[in-house]
Amino acid sequence: MEASWRQVAGGRGRARGRATAAPSGNGIHLRGAGGGREKGSVGAVPFGASPGGVATSAAAGSRHSPAGSQALQTPAASELISQKKFEEIKKANQAAARKLVEEHFSSSSEEEGDEDFEGKQGKIVANTFITYTTQTDGDTHELERTKQYVNEAFQAGAMTCLICIASVKRNQAVWSCSGCFCIFHMPCIQKWAKDSEFLVSSVTDDDFGKRDYPWPCPKCRFEYKRSETPSRYYCYCGKVEDPPLDPWLVPHSCGQVCEREFKPSCGHKCLLLCHPGPCPPCPKMVTTTCYCKKAKPIPRRCSAKEWSCQLPCGRKLLCGQHKCENPCHAGSCQPCPRVSRQKCVCGKKVAERSCASPLWHCDQVCGKTLPCGNHTCEQVCHVGACGECPRSGKRFCPCQKSRFSLPCTEDVPTCGDSCDKVLECGIHRCSQRCHRGPCETCRQEVEKHCRCGKHTKRMPCHKPYLCETKCVKMRDCQKHQCRRKCCPGNCPPCDQNCGRTLGCRNHKCPSVCHRGSCYPCPETVDVKCNCGNTKVTVPCGRERTTRPPKCREQCSRPPTCHHTSQEKHRCHFGSCPPCHQPCQKVLEKCGHLCPAPCHDQALIKQTGRHQPTGPWEQPSEPAFIQTALPCPPCQVPIPMECLGKHEVSPLPCHAVGPYSCKRVCGRILDCQNHTCMKECHKVTKIDGCTGKNKAGPECLHCEEGCSKSRPLGCLHPCILPCHPGECPPCVQMLRIKCHCKITSLYVECRKITTADVNEKNLLSCCKNQCPKELPCGHRCKEMCHPGECPFNCNQKVKLRCPCKRIKKELQCNKVRENQVSIECDTMCKEMKRKASEIKEAEAKAAFEEEKRRQQAELEAFENRLKGRRKKNRKRDEVAVELSLWQKHKYYLLSVCGAVVVVFAWYITHDVN
């Protein structure tokens, strides 16, 4: 995308301004926004619109030829006539263009070689400032800045539109910024405002056209509203629309008095003619008094109407005891610098304090008995009554649900109800019973969304949830992604460097990455002549098309005064201007050279002239004569030392003498800590040994307290008044805790502040055994010490073998480090074997007992079955005899199972 200013600079485009024709010399210059080349190229004059009128007449002649002759002409003859007319018009246009280049190269002040034009420029500037200089008696010191803007309006290439980087002509519609007074082409600033509003609206809001977005000045960034977008061409003061082109006025000026309000506003209006740039300070004379209103009113300039008479102020300070001793000043007086003894608010302590802060509080608790008779006031040094007991009256329980009427000596009990206070999360409530102190942190698990809303997670209510997803939205520059983790959508502006080449083709854009075209290059370039003595400053990029300034030769006439050579100036007609070189004559009184401008040919008013008796009588001699004036008083600076020997200032030679520099004396007082605050004064030497920094009898006497810095760690003030030398050691007792934090020790402050690390450890030791417990569970055996306890426990502990038969006592640290162990011996193994045999015998006896019990149950069961048989059973039935396995199969299965169990148990114990 091509830059907006580049679309305007080519001149091809949509010219939205007026194209009012205004005569200028022999040509016709189009006023307004019309583009096109303005440097006198062939294409500058439209076809058939020659400034000289030649092409116009030729074209008119061709249009008014007889109709019959045109009908009789053949096509070849018509083509020949048309070609001939075209050549004539082309030659006329080329001649007009050459004439425009030679005579009217630029409609601004590019005709620098014309002496008549320079004289005209000087008259225009003088007429512009004449109303102002009459009010200031010819003083133009305050007009320097305005003069610079007016001179730039006449200087070739000085007034340049920073948007299109083209010169501002005097016949073009322009607009001036009210902040920096920079001048731009009207169509350029209109397109700039429109593009700026569109870019801002496209970044901030899609609804373009309904909100009033501001647009900035291309140079100073002063913001204007959309309603302030320029649409008409006015003069500088804003009175005349489309001011006419007048060669005897400042370009783009209406020639009327400016009459704009001064800034800051004083009730007066600007007296200059319509001019570019800021208005100068108000030159009106007003009668005003000083800040303290003691001096008589005197006439002064309105722009400098506030002044100081340098007398002591004398107003009463806020302390109500002293008066302000500073010289006459504006605003409120400074706080009182004196010191006095003042009581605290409660009246228990008295201290020397600055008068500027009479109210102060000591560090003692009030301690007065409250109306309840049971408690005392716990406030620190307060004003007024102590008030009622804070525990009196009806009080609420911690959850604020129950109210109790209790005496102030009893604490309010908890009500037993649920607390039900809203937790820090603002959603859940406390589920504990009524309790004292703050509620616990909310630990309920809830479903939380991350900040960007893309992920959910179940987590404790009090913890925030930020996902790791990076934002892929484009920043406002529309070139780089946001790439911020868990971005909620408010992506920050792009912080990368733009780096695009500006329109000047010399520098790159230093701004951060942005949309649209870059701001114009703020740099300037000096365009010099061949010798380099003359130069003109133009915006960067214009140095390729700006003509270098012309260099003038110097005047070679001999001087008419006592100087051997005259001032260098351009060659001129008539008499030379008055000599402004230093006089350099030797003064009689002091022998210095006169530095004033040459006064050999000064114009003075003639005195003693014959007064004419009437208008018919002509004066016989001129009113002013040219004569040599005496040299003024010597102004050579002579170094003189002030009364207090603070500085050596240069004074005029004719006014040399002792003086006060109005500074603070600054001599060191007898206390060797403070300096004298009186104004610079004379100091009498005592015994001829008073040095430059030694206070004398005329200086102040120190009345302050000692303010020297205490040793590192000491918080107690020095008990002596302001004194020389070192302060005495602090002997106040400090209460400190020992290393084990059990015993309180009292040590002198000076011992603590002067002790090194080892001595501080000894002072903080209570000489008792350390109460800390080692990781092994035993108490530390060392004396009270700092830091961690040494892990070298030597206490005896008992250690046993795996079968718990052998027992020994060993050191604790060796046992914890697994350095020793106790193994079982042969006796332990024999006892283990006997124990296993006894278990086997017990198991076998149990098995036999179980077998007998089962046999008894079987016999009892068979006996019950025999009684139920029928009595009529035939006795001759043959009894079937059972086999041995059928009789004893249940017993055999039980015995086998028991044997398997015993065998398995024995194998297991042998392995162990």
RODRENPA-21267 format. One record per residue (C-alpha): residue in three letters; x negated, y, z. Coordinates in steps of 0.05 Angstrom, whole numbers, plus 5000, padded with zeros to 4 digits. Layout:
BEGIN
ALAXYZ;...
# end
This chain:
BEGIN
MET500050005000;GLU497150674979;ALA496651225031;SER502151745032;TRP497552335025;ARG494352014964;GLN501151984930;VAL501752734937;ALA494552924922;GLY494852704849;GLY500253204833;ARG504352674796;GLY510252624833;ARG516652864858;ALA515853614869;ARG521253774920;GLY519554504932;ARG521555114893;ALA517955314829;THR519056064833;ALA515256444780;ALA511057024807;PRO506657454763;SER499157454778;GLY494857834730;ASN495657594659;GLY498256904676;ILE504256594710;HIS503156194774;LEU508455714798;ARG510155774871;GLY512655184911;ALA511154454910;GLY509854354837;GLY503853894827;GLY499053934770;ARG491854134765;GLU490154824791;LYS482854884773;GLY483955144703;SER483654494663;VAL486954454594;GLY492854084622;ALA494254624673;VAL498555044624;PRO504854704600;PHE505754604526;GLY508955214495;ALA508355634560;SER501856004552;PRO500256534604;GLY498157014550;GLY504456924510;VAL501056704446;ALA503756004444;THR510656244464;SER511056724405;ALA508456194357;ALA513555704381;ALA518956224376;GLY516856384305;SER517255654286;ARG524155584316;HIS526956194279;SER524656014208;PRO529956054153;ALA534455454145;GLY534355474069;SER526755414065;GLN526954824113;ALA531954474067;LEU527654574005;GLN521354314037;THR519053614021;PRO517353124079;ALA509953194064;ALA510353954066;SER514353934131;GLU509153484163;LEU503553944140;ILE507154564169;SER508554194235;GLN501253984240;LYS498954704226;LYS503654984279;PHE501154454329;GLU493954654317;GLU495655394327;ILE499255254392;LYS493554804416;LYS488355344402;ALA492655864438;ASN493255404499;GLN485755274501;ALA484356014497;ALA489256164553;ALA486155614596;ARG479055884585;LYS481456584603;LEU484856314666;VAL478355964686;GLU474056584674;GLU478657124705;HIS483056744754;PHE479256134777;SER483056114842;SER488956514869;SER485756514938;SER479356874959;GLU474556514912;GLU472657164876;GLU466857264924;GLY462357634875;ASP467258204863;GLU465458794907;ASP472259114897;PHE475558494924;GLU471058494986;GLY472759214999;LYS480159044991;GLN479358475041;GLY476158925092;LYS481859425085;ILE487058875093;VAL483758615157;ALA483059325185;ASN490459475170;THR492558815203;PHE488858995268;ILE489959745269;THR496159725315;TYR492259295365;THR485759695363;THR489460355377;GLN491760045443;THR484759815461;ASP480860435439;GLY477560055383;ASP475459455426;THR475958825383;HIS472658345431;GLU479157955443;LEU480557905368;GLU474757435350;ARG479056805346;THR484557135306;LYS479357455260;GLN476656765245;TYR483456515221;VAL484557145178;ASN477657085147;GLU478956355130;ALA485256565094;PHE480856975046;GLN474956495043;ALA474655994985;GLY475755275007;ALA476455455081;MET483955345084;THR484854615065;CYS490954175072;LEU488553575114;ILE493853125084;CYS492253185010;ILE485053455020;ALA486354014971;SER485354774977;VAL491255195000;LYS492555744948;ARG495756404966;ASN501556274918;GLN503555594948;ALA508955454999;VAL505655275066;TRP507455095137;SER503355265200;CYS503154835263;SER505055205327;GLY500054795368;CYS493554825329;PHE495555345276;CYS493054885221;ILE496155025152;PHE499054485106;HIS502554465039;MET510154465047;PRO511353825007;CYS505553475042;ILE508153615113;GLN515253425092;LYS512952755066;TRP508552665128;ALA514452785175;LYS518952315136;ASP513751755134;SER512151845209;GLU519451795229;PHE520451185185;LEU514350825215;VAL516450975287;SER523650755275;SER521450105240;VAL517149915299;THR521950105355;ASP528950045328;ASP532249755266;ASP537850285267;PHE534250825226;GLY537751495220;LYS541651515285;ARG536151675335;ASP531952305335;TYR524852035330;PRO519152545336;TRP513652645285;PRO506552895302;CYS502153435272;PRO496653095230;LYS491153485267;CYS493153615340;ARG498553075347;PHE503453595375;GLU510353265369;TYR516253575333;LYS523553355332;ARG526853125268;SER530953765268;GLU524454165267;THR522153855201;PRO520454455156;SER525054555097;ARG523855285079;TYR517655695068;TYR516856265119;CYS511356755135;TYR507056675197;CYS511657065243;GLY517856725215;LYS521657345195;VAL521457315119;GLU523256705077;ASP519056605014;PRO514557215028;PRO512657554962;LEU505457514938;ASP502058184954;PRO494558274939;TRP494158794995;LEU496658325050;VAL493857715084;PRO495957095043;HIS502756805064;SER504057435107;CYS510157895104;GLY506358525124;GLN510958675183;VAL509158715257;CYS508458015286;GLU512658145350;ARG511857435376;GLU511857325451;PHE504957285484;LYS502856635517;PRO503256645577;SER509357085573;CYS508457785602;GLY514558145573;HIS510558455515;LYS510158255442;CYS504458185393;LEU502358845360;LEU498558555300;LEU501458515230;CYS503957825210;HIS497657395216;PRO495256665219;GLY492656345283;PRO494256505355;CYS496157185381;PRO490557555419;PRO491357725494;CYS496158285510;PRO492658965503;LYS497959385540;MET495759795600;VAL499559665664;THR498559945734;THR497459385784;THR494359285852;CYS489658745877;TYR491458075908;CYS491558325980;LYS495358975963;LYS490259406001;ALA487159775944;LYS490660315905;PRO494060105839;ILE489560215779;PRO491060155704;ARG488659505674;ARG489959085612;CYS496258655618;SER492258035600;ALA487558165659;LYS492258505708;GLU490358055766;TRP484058285801;SER480558265869;CYS478058865908;GLN472758435944;LEU474858706012;PRO476258216069;CYS483257906062;GLY485358026135;ARG491657616133;LYS493357206195;LEU491756466188;LEU496355896206;CYS492855806273;GLY495756476295;GLN489256696328;HIS484356886273;LYS484657276208;CYS482157086139;GLU475057336127;ASN474557146054;PRO474457686000;CYS481057895969;HIS483757265934;ALA489856985900;GLY494556465931;SER494656226003;CYS488756316050;GLN484055736064;PRO484755366131;CYS481555696191;PRO474255476196;ARG473455616270;VAL473455116328;SER477055166395;ARG478854726455;GLN485854446446;LYS490253956484;CYS493253346452;VAL500753276442;CYS501752926509;GLY496953396546;LYS492552856576;LYS486153016538;VAL482653656516;ALA477753676458;GLU474254166412;ARG477854156345;SER478554586284;CYS483855136288;ALA486654896222;SER489454266255;PRO491854456325;LEU496553856333;TRP493053206348;HIS494452546383;CYS489852196432;ASP489251436436;GLN492451346505;VAL499150996515;CYS504551426547;GLY505950946605;LYS511851326634;THR517350916668;LEU523550856624;PRO530551006652;CYS531650256663;GLY526250246717;ASN523449596693;HIS519249776632;THR514450326613;CYS513850726548;GLU509150386499;GLN508550966450;VAL501751286439;CYS501352036455;HIS508052286431;VAL512252926435;GLY518852976474;ALA522452486518;CYS520851746517;GLY528051546503;GLU532150956527;CYS529350256539;PRO529349876472;ARG532049266508;SER538049606540;GLY545249536516;LYS548348986475;ARG543348586435;PHE544248096378;CYS541347396373;PRO535947286319;CYS541147086267;GLN545447706283;LYS551747276292;SER552547316368;ARG552047916413;PHE549847886486;SER550248386543;LEU544048216584;PRO539548616629;CYS533148876597;THR528948386637;GLU531847786601;ASP530547566530;VAL536347456482;PRO537446696474;THR538746356407;CYS546146226393;GLY545345516366;ASP548945676301;SER545545596234;CYS540946166213;ASP544246256144;LYS539646836124;VAL538046926050;LEU531046676036;GLU525747045995;CYS528246705931;GLY534847095938;ILE538946465921;HIS538745975978;ARG539846076052;CYS536045836114;SER538845176140;GLN535345186208;ARG538645356273;CYS538346066299;HIS530946196310;ARG525946746323;GLY520946976273;PRO521246946197;CYS524746396159;GLU520645876123;THR519245876048;CYS524745606002;ARG522744905982;GLN528944675945;GLU527744395876;VAL531344755819;GLU531244725743;LYS526945325721;HIS526045645653;CYS519245915634;ARG518246665618;CYS519046565543;GLY525146115552;LYS522545525511;HIS521245015566;THR524644795631;LYS521744435691;ARG524244195758;MET519944505812;PRO520344855881;CYS524545485880;HIS519045955906;LYS513945785851;PRO513946145784;TYR513745745720;LEU509345965661;CYS508445495602;GLU502345435557;THR505845605492;LYS502546185454;CYS506846725422;VAL506746715346;LYS510347385335;MET506847925296;ARG504748545334;ASP506749245313;CYS501149275262;GLN504548685225;LYS497648375213;HIS495747995276;GLN499547515321;CYS500747635394;ARG497546975418;ARG499447125490;LYS501546525534;CYS508946475553;CYS510547155522;PRO517647415539;GLY517947795473;ASN515148475493;CYS508648375455;PRO503348915470;PRO500749365415;CYS495049115373;ASP488249275404;GLN483749115345;ASN480149655305;CYS483249895239;GLY476749995201;ARG479950205135;THR476350725092;LEU479551415099;GLY481351865041;CYS474652225045;ARG471251575023;ASN465751725074;HIS468451475141;LYS472750915167;CYS478950965210;PRO476950935284;SER484050815309;VAL486850145332;CYS490249705280;HIS496650045256;ARG501950045203;GLY502250525144;SER497051015122;CYS491451265167;TYR490751965194;PRO486452455154;CYS478952475168;PRO477652995224;GLU470353115205;THR467953735170;VAL462253835120;ASP457954445106;VAL457454645033;LYS451155065024;CYS448155484970;ASN441555314935;CYS437155654986;GLY441255395044;ASN442256075078;THR449656135061;LYS454555575075;VAL461955445079;THR465254905123;VAL470454475089;PRO474053825109;CYS470453175095;GLY471852955023;ARG472453664995;GLU464953744987;ARG465253424918;THR470053944888;THR468354574928;ARG464055094894;PRO457955294935;PRO457856014961;LYS453956544924;CYS447556824954;ARG446757584954;GLU440257964944;GLN437858454997;CYS437759204994;SER430759504980;ARG431760244996;PRO426960575046;PRO429760715116;THR432261415136;CYS430861335211;HIS424361255250;HIS423960505236;THR418960245186;SER424059785153;GLN431559795149;GLU436459245166;LYS437458715114;HIS443958795077;ARG446758675008;CYS445559144952;HIS450759694951;PHE452760374923;GLY452261034961;SER448561155026;CYS446260575069;PRO450360385129;PRO448060655197;CYS441960305225;HIS443559815281;GLN436459595297;PRO433959675368;CYS431160375380;GLN424660115412;LYS422460815434;VAL418260845498;LEU422461125557;GLU419061665598;LYS421261455669;CYS419760705667;GLY415660595604;HIS420360065575;LEU422660045504;CYS429660285488;PRO433959675469;ALA440060085446;PRO441860105372;CYS438560645331;HIS441561325347;ASP437461785302;GLN443361935257;ALA449361915304;LEU455762285287;ILE457962755343;LYS463463265347;GLN460863965339;THR462064425399;GLY462765185399;ARG466265205333;HIS470165815311;GLN477665675318;PRO481665875257;THR486966415269;GLY491966085223;PRO493065565170;TRP490866055117;GLU483866075146;GLN479465505123;PRO474065215171;SER467165445152;GLU463364855183;PRO464764115191;ALA467863815254;PHE462463275261;ILE455063335252;GLN449562815245;THR444162885297;ALA439462475341;LEU441862285410;PRO437462185472;CYS436161475494;PRO441161175544;PRO439160965615;CYS434260385615;GLN437859705616;VAL431659275619;PRO432958725671;ILE428358775731;PRO428158155776;MET430458355846;GLU431357905906;CYS437857955946;LEU438258136020;GLY438757416041;LYS433257185994;HIS437956695958;GLU436756895887;VAL432857345842;SER437657695794;PRO435958165738;LEU438458875751;PRO438359455702;CYS431959855709;HIS435660495727;ALA439660155784;VAL434159765818;GLY435159695894;PRO437059205950;TYR443758855940;SER448058285967;CYS449357685923;LYS456057535958;ARG453956825972;VAL454156466039;CYS447856606080;GLY446055866087;ARG440355946136;ILE439355376185;LEU441955546255;ASP438455376320;CYS442154716324;GLN438454496261;ASN444954176235;HIS449254746208;THR448155366166;CYS450356086173;MET457056206137;LYS456656966135;GLU456157336069;CYS449057486043;HIS446157976094;LYS439558256117;VAL435657816166;THR430758136215;LYS424257756224;ILE422757536296;ASP415357586313;GLY413957596238;CYS415156836232;THR422256786207;GLY422056346145;LYS426656356085;ASN431355836115;LYS430656046189;ALA436656396220;GLY435657086249;PRO439257496303;GLU444357736252;CYS446657026235;LEU452356656268;HIS451456206329;CYS453655466324;GLU459855296364;GLU461354606336;GLY460653936368;CYS455453416349;SER457253106282;LYS451052676269;SER452151986244;ARG451851436297;PRO447750796290;LEU450850256247;GLY456249906288;CYS456950456341;LEU463850776342;HIS462951236402;PRO461851986391;CYS455752356417;ILE457152656486;LEU452653266474;PRO454653906435;CYS451354056368;HIS443853966382;PRO437353876345;GLY433653216343;GLU436352516352;CYS442452346395;PRO441351966461;PRO442551216460;CYS449750986471;VAL450550666540;GLN457950496537;MET459649776551;LEU462749356496;ARG467148756509;ILE465348186462;LYS467247456457;CYS461946906463;HIS460646416407;CYS465745916434;LYS471146466439;ILE472746296512;THR468746776555;SER468747536549;LEU461847866557;TYR460248606570;VAL454148876535;GLU451449586525;CYS452949886457;ARG445550066444;LYS443349336454;ILE448349096402;THR446649626350;THR439049546357;ALA438748786363;ASP436948326305;VAL440547686288;ASN437047246340;GLU437947756395;LYS445347836378;ASN446147076383;LEU442947086452;LEU447247666475;SER453547306451;CYS451746646487;CYS455546496553;LYS450445966576;ASN455745426582;GLN456444766545;CYS459744816477;PRO467044596483;LYS467544376410;GLU468843646392;LEU464343266344;PRO467342856286;CYS465942226326;GLY470542466382;HIS465242636434;ARG463943336461;CYS458043746436;LYS452143716485;GLU449044376462;MET449545046498;CYS454345586471;HIS451745716400;PRO454046026333;GLY456045626271;GLU457544886266;CYS455344386319;PRO449343936302;PHE451643216288;ASN446742826330;CYS451142476383;ASN446842026429;GLN452441776474;LYS452641016488;VAL458340616456;LYS460039866460;LEU459239416399;ARG461738686394;CYS460638106347;PRO466237866300;CYS468637346351;LYS468637886407;ARG464137456452;ILE457437836449;LYS457638566473;LYS452039106471;GLU451439866485;LEU448340286428;GLN447641026407;CYS453741346373;ASN450041646313;LYS446740976296;VAL453440606299;ARG456841126253;GLU451141086203;ASN451640306201;GLN444340236221;VAL445639656271;SER450539056273;ILE451638426318;GLU452337736288;CYS455237106320;ASP450236576347;THR450635796349;MET454535786414;CYS459936216381;LYS460335726323;GLU460835116372;MET466435446410;LYS469935586345;ARG469334846324;LYS472134596391;ALA477835066386;SER479534796317;GLU479434076344;ILE484034246401;LYS488834566351;GLU488733926308;ALA490333486369;GLU495933936389;ALA498733906319;LYS498333146318;ALA501933086386;ALA507333546360;PHE508033116299;GLU508832486341;GLU513832816385;GLU517833036325;LYS517632326298;ARG520432036363;ARG525932546365;GLN528032376294;GLN528031616310;ALA532531746370;GLU537332156328;LEU537531596275;GLU539131056326;ALA544631466356;PHE547631576287;GLU547530836271;ASN550930676337;ARG556631146320;LEU557530816252;LYS557930106283;GLY563830296328;ARG568030506269;ARG567729826232;LYS574129436227;LYS575028886277;ASN577928416225;ARG571428426186;LYS569627746164;ARG564027446203;ASP561927006147;GLU559627586106;VAL552427526087;ALA548328116112;VAL543728406061;GLU536928516091;LEU533729196073;SER526529276050;LEU521029606092;TRP520930236048;GLN528430316053;LYS528230256128;HIS522530746142;LYS522431216080;TYR524731826120;TYR519431726173;LEU513931626122;LEU515832266084;SER515632676148;VAL508932396168;CYS505932546100;GLY508333266101;ALA505433376171;VAL498733086149;VAL498533556089;VAL499934156132;VAL494533976183;PHE489433856127;ALA490934526095;TRP490334886162;TYR483634546176;ILE480734726108;THR482935446116;HIS479535526184;ASP473135196160;VAL472635686103;ASN473536276150;
# end
